[in-house]
Amino acid sequence: MTKEEKIKEAYLGLGLPFSENILFDNGWLKIKPTQYQSKYQDVDLLKLTNHVHSIRPKSLQGIENNNGWIKIDFKSDIPMTTKKELNKDIEYHVIMGKDNSVFYESLKLNEVHSFYDKGWITHYQPIEKPKPPIY
């Protein structure tokens, strides 16, 4: 499913008005304050000015960066590195999905490439090692 399809699904699922303009603003719909109704409990409200507010379904929180996940549509979406770097200890979380089943695995970059070639991986996220404490 695409970002645009998720935004449309969220709006229609709540019975909110949907327009194509919403797609270009990460799901935020500009409204007049008088248009906002308290019945919209499943939306976030963003006050822009006294005259303009924005609402967005709560289910779209994190859509700006897909909650840190990078969707793999093409092999070029996976980081390309030299052969030496492929076996480094940098690991990635990946979502392996087939037939709507999802598994979370930690893999090295060479494994990410290999599993993508087999059609098993749909998303990845680099695992960042925590920085050491300062004191």
N, C-alpha and C positions, 0 to 999 in steps of 0.2 A: 504494500500500500504506500502511496506517496504522501508527502507532507500536505499537499493540497487536498487529497482525498480525506485525510484524517481531520483537517479543519472543517471541511464540509460535513462529514459524518458527525462531528461533535455538535455543530450548530443544529443540524436537522434532528439529532437525537434529543436535544433539549427543547425543540420547538421554537428556536430562536430564528429571527430573520437572517437570511443568508444572502450575501452579494459577493460577486467576484472580487471586489475591492478588499475584502477581508483577507484574501489569500496573500496579498502583498505586504501585509502588516503583521505577520505571525499570528493571525487569528484575532486581532483586536478590532472591534467594531466601534466606531465613533458614534456617540449618541448625545442627545441633549439630556441634562440632568432630569428633566421631567419625564423622559422616556423610560428611565430605569425604574423597575418595579421590584419590590422586595420579594416577589415570588421567585425571582431568579436567584435561588440559593446556591445553585451549582455554577455560578460565574464569579470571576474576579472582577472587581471594579477598580479602575484607574482614573483618578481625577486629574485631568490635564489642565483645565482652567475652570473658572466659575461657570462657564457657558458650555464647555465640552468635556464629556467623560468618555471613557472607553470601557467596554466589557468584553470578556472572553471566557469561554467555558473553562472550568478548573481542570478538566481533563487535558487541556493543552499546555499546562505548565511544563516548561522545559523543552517546548517545541523549537525554540530558537536554535538550540544546538543538539536536538534529538537526545537530550539527557546525557550528552557526552559520547553517544554511539555514532560511528561513522558507517553509513549504509554502503554496501559494496554492490554497485550496479555493473561495474566494469573492473577488470584486473588493474587498470590504472588508478583505481581508488585505494588500492593497497600500497603502502610505502614501498618504494623501490630502493634497494640498497646494493652494495657490492656483495659478492659471495662471502667475503670475510665477515661482513656485518650480519649476514643471515643467521649465523649461529651464536650471536651475542646473547647475553642473558637478559635481553629486553623481552618481556613477555606481554602478551595481548590477551585481553578477554575477548572471546568471540561468541557469537550466537550462531549455533549450527541448527538450521531448520530445514526439515523436509516434511511434507505432509502435515504442516502446521504444528509439528512438535519442535520444541525449543530446548536446547541444551546449552549451558554456559560452561565453557572450557577455558583454561589458560594455556596458551601456546606460544612458542617462539615464532619469529617472523617467517622462517623457512617453512614451518608447519602451516602457518596461515596461508602462504602461497600455495602449498601443496593441497590443502583442503579446499581452497577456492577452486583450483583446477578440477577437482572432483565434483564441484557444485554443491558443497556442503555448508558453506559459510555465507551468511547474509549480512552480518555487521561485525565490527571490531572496535575495540577501545584499548589504547595503550594503558598498561598498568604502570603507574608512576610510583617509584619507590619513595617512601617518605624521606624528607631531609632530616639530618641529625639535629637533635636539640641544640639550641644556642647556649643554654646554661643548665 
